Structure formats: structure tokens, C-alpha cells
Amino acid sequence: MERKRFYQNVSISQGEGGFEINLDHRKLKTPQAKLFTVPSEALAIAVATEWDSQQDTIKFYTMHLTTLCNTSLDNPTQRNKDQLIRAAVKFLDTDTICYRVEEPETLVELQKNEWDPIIEWAEKRYGIEIGSSTSIMGPSIPPQTREVLTSHLSSYNMWALQGIEFVVAQLKSMLLTLGLIDLRLTVEQAVLLSRLEEEYQIQKWGNIEWAHDYELQELRARTAAGTLFVHLCSESSTVKHKLLQE
């Protein structure tokens, strides 16, 4: 979706409900026409930067932070906190890094060397069991593991959870997302690990250069935005904010 840029200046101001974005003298609204208000100044600045960096046309599909804020404010799917957490934890059943190939040997080795350390880190960090499997059914995740991760996620507020679920959906991996949010991985590392098999095939067979590069950049941009969103919504300065108490 695109439209012509209709404003010159972007600024932020503090309102009753939090920080607002001004496009010239108009206040930004959400798709459901609510006042666009965010819980932290840093997040407001990041969103304002997205609007300010648009050229002659506004490319909404490049504005991931704005989209995540809109989702948090409008909650178009009307989900509550438990449903958001469940949706994220459900990704454990199909977590990219838990599914392993049986051949070729070089890819088996690559998955083991690159993915095992992340699983071991998560098991140690959260005191859980995960494992991996070559079965089409994937590994059987113990109920205890789900409980621990559900409880860990419930310490986040609704805004941060929207961001976590967004990143999990990009990487198709709960474990890589936890690694990212815990700063065990960089965005580049997490994205590469989530695409290990594709990258392996490309090195082997070559690729359609532009398509691959575009895909990789896109995935990095979305993952980086989602991760930044989680951090900006979890900072101590935002937690006491009434927007996040709802």
C-alpha cells in the first residue's frame, strides 16, 4: 500500500496517554481512528523516524514499527494476553532449529554445529528440556518446558508480546527469538540461523541473486524492527505507563 506524502514535518509530543506523533499539525491516528499514542519516548522517536524517512510516497509496508504500534493499539484480532502467549509458545512444536535433516551429511553437520549451541543455551538459561528430531513430527516438547516459557513470557506486557509474536513468526522459531531478545544473538545471526537450509542450498547451487538479497534484507528489517519494538516496550521507563497496564 502506498500513498503520496502529505506532510512536511514530523514531530512528537507528550499527551495524556503517552507520546503522540504529529504530521505537520495533524495528530497521527491508527487504522481504527484511535489517537496514535505510544508508551515510551524512544519508541515515539523511532516511529517518527519511519514517517520522516518516507520520500514522495509513503510505503506502509516498510513501516514495521508503526504497524506493530497500530496492532497493539487497535488489537484487530481482539486477542488477550494468554492468547498471545499461547500463539508464541505454539511455535515450539514447529521450531525451525528443532527439525533436523538426515542427509546430506554436510547439512546434518551444519545444523548440529549451528543450532545445537542455541538449544543448549536455551535449556540452560531457562532450565528446560527441548531436544531436536529428524522425525516429521518434530521433537516431543515436555509440558514442563511449555509451562516455564509461558510463565517467562507472561512477565512481558501486551505490547512487548505483540513484538515477540511478530519476531517468532518471521524466524519461525521461538528459540531464536528468545536468543535475540536476551541478546545472545544479533539480528544477522538469528536471521541466518533461521535460513540455514536455504543458505546451504544457495551455496551449493547458486541463487537468483536479487531475489535472495531482497528476501534476506526484508527478513532482517522485519526482525530488527520487531526486536527493537520488544526492547522499547519493555524498558523500565515504559513499564509503569498506563497504556501498558490495560
Beta strands, then each sheet from edge to edge (+ up, - down):
strand 1: 2-4
strand 2: 10-14
strand 3: 19-23
strand 4: 26-27
strand 5: 37-38
strand 6: 57-59
sheet 1: 1+ 6-
sheet 2: 2+ 3- 4+
sheet 3: 2+ 3- 5+
end
